[in-house]
Amino acid sequence: MKLLNHIPSWLKNKYFLAGGFFVVWMTFFDMKDLVTDFTRRSKLQELKKSERHLVNEIAQTRKELDLLKTSAQTIEKYAREKYMMKKDNEDLFIVKPAPGTN
């Protein structure tokens, strides 16, 4: 009984104990605890960044597709650069950069 006399009265308060238990439970043990919330928010930021990148890629691809649909010169340039195609009377030289150089 001497041990209970040394405990402050505010620690014996049932509302304080219930509130403290609630805070600890919500902080560490709940499905939506702080660690999980932080992890989900960081994952959301990664996904938003990825979405912005993919939207930009789609826009660039659409522009390229529109150019390919409308211009014969663009088709020829695309075939030469991407597929290394050439005309019959031309020679094609491929120069690759040295490893480690950008």
Stockholm file with secondary structure:
# STOCKHOLM 1.0

chainA/1-102         MKLLNHIPSWLKNKYFLAGGFFVVWMTFFDMKDLVTDFTRRSKLQELKKSERHLVNEIAQTRKELDLLKTSAQTIEKYAREKYMMKKDNEDLFIVKPAPGTN
#=GR chainA/1-102 SS CHHHHHSCHHHHCHHHHHHHHHHHIIIIISTTCHHHHHHHHHHHHHHHHHHHHHHHHHHHHHHHHHHHHHCHHHHHHHHHHHHCCCCTTCCCCCCCCCTTCC
#=GC SS_cons         CHHHHHSCHHHHCHHHHHHHHHHHIIIIISTTCHHHHHHHHHHHHHHHHHHHHHHHHHHHHHHHHHHHHHCHHHHHHHHHHHHCCCCTTCCCCCCCCCTTCC
//
